[in-house]
Amino acid sequence: MNKKHISDRPGFDRRMTRDEINDCPIRRWSGPVRVIRTGSELNTAVEDLAGHALLGFDTETRPAYTKGEHYPPSLLQLATEHEVFLFQLKHLGLPTPLRELLADPAVIKAGVSLAYDLRELTNLAPFEPAGFVDLGDLARKCGIKNQGLRGLAAVLLGFRITKGAQTTNWARNELTPKQIAYAATDAWVGRELYLALKKITGTSS
């Protein structure tokens, strides 16, 4: 994908509007999803993630509606090309195998608005984040006016992701099918957007 051939598209010459985004077809991750909540499931998941150089990354947190109310991250999502892993931090905490993965500079973790997510994760357990790529920063360098996950999906991938489950209770013991689909989609889209942005810049992952 050559940037000069797409620079006249919405999102490049101007910000893509909400109506234009809403006109895009909806897509969701349709592949396998693993919800991880026990130590044995964690160990197997980390083994399966080993060797993947690029992961889509996101977190979900129970929403707070009262001033001064605050909740830690409830869910950590990591997406490979073929599978999405949802780690329920309420049950797991942030154990050493996950911290080591999040601190590995050889593994790219791609997502949006990473500063807040990483600060909240390091509050759960100290680690030194490495290998993270903020897609908003990368989009800005490519001259893209939309820099959020939903806008970037419409601009670069041609589809819309729904945000209906965004403000649901992510701290519940059992996630609903709607929450699982939403969380998996966000992580998958992060990985796809990284690949699309790298095509524009002409560099490899």
Secondary structure, DSSP 8 states (H G I E B T S, - for coil): --HHHHTTSTTTSS---HHHHHTS-B----S-EEEE-SHHHHHHHHHHHTT-SEEEEEEEE----STT----EEEEEEE-SS-EEEEEHHHH-S-HHHHHHHT-TTSEEEESSHHHHHHHHHHHS-----SEEEHHHHHHHTT-S--SHHHHIIIIIS-B---TTTTS-TTSSS--HHHHHHHHHHHHHHHHHHHHHHHHHT---
